[in-house]
């Protein structure tokens, strides 16, 4: 059991003992007591790490039970990250939000539901990493080697819908960012017009836009499409399950950073803050990070990342969301009503209806 998780539990037990002796800090009633009735914790997550949480939750439940005597019953919901974020804002009372990208947590915070500084920890609020890659059929029959090949005429490409999927937003940024950085053959660096035309060419080959990254890879597994733009971990999870597709790491791609946060308003209403905070702390322990790594996600723990580096090939040019000024700028500038992607997609749709 990790020292960090033990420390969280020890602090919670001290709080409980203080209450038994007459009070707690700020005279607040503790929301967990040793041997108390079961507590229900609601997890609102994006679809991609479902298998990882399927392994992590029982570990946390056992450790919490051993240390406090209390049973934790999880209620889990998995949707595309954007859809899950909007669901929480619109009334789904998740105690913990584990989403694909910072902007989706920010939406919940802007609605007044997350009131603490959720980024105030050593990983800046992130619980896992991945990269955007290209999935191809066994043997790579279309000869796809890098982003430029996705624009070849007649190719059928899958990527989910950015309106509902955080993975889709990462995908668009991966393609567009690589072009802007001059790492797509035939596209000069910093040439916005050329980069946008390349994105149009790729979008023109997209045949299906599913609601989530998981729906997209499921469609690919059913035989739809020649290639898929997706998370690296989606491909690795599929391969672990027996799928025979392969993947290409482009010369240049974006680092996917996945956040997690306690949803203060809901955790306080449900009297689950202590267990919610302990669960988030547990997810950042080396033990939990190794589980994420086993399920295809790159670890945010430096030691675990080093220990598992043989599973995750390096990227020649790995860039971050800061290429676009961070999510506060990327969201409106790329995906807003007048954003680059929105305008280019409208252009593609008009051309396809003529």
KACOR-V89765 format. One line per field, one symbol per residue. psi: psi as a letter, one per 20 degrees, with the letter a starting at -180 (. if undefined). A space follows every 50 residues. Layout:
psi=???
This chain:
psi=pqhgghgghghhhggghghhjirrpjkqpqjpqpjrqqqpppporrhgkg hghhhgghggggggghhijpppopoppprqgghgghgghjiomphpporh qhhhghggghijhoirnijmrhjkjqirraqproprqpimhikphaghii jppiqoqqqapihiphhhgggghgggghghjkkppioqqjnhgghhhghg hghhiphpnrhrhghghggghijpqhqpprqghgghgghhjjqjrrqpoq hprqopoprqqpnggghhhiljgghghhggghhiqhghhhgghhkjppqi pggggghjhiioqrpgnorriihjjrhhhhghhgjrhjrgggghghgghg hii.
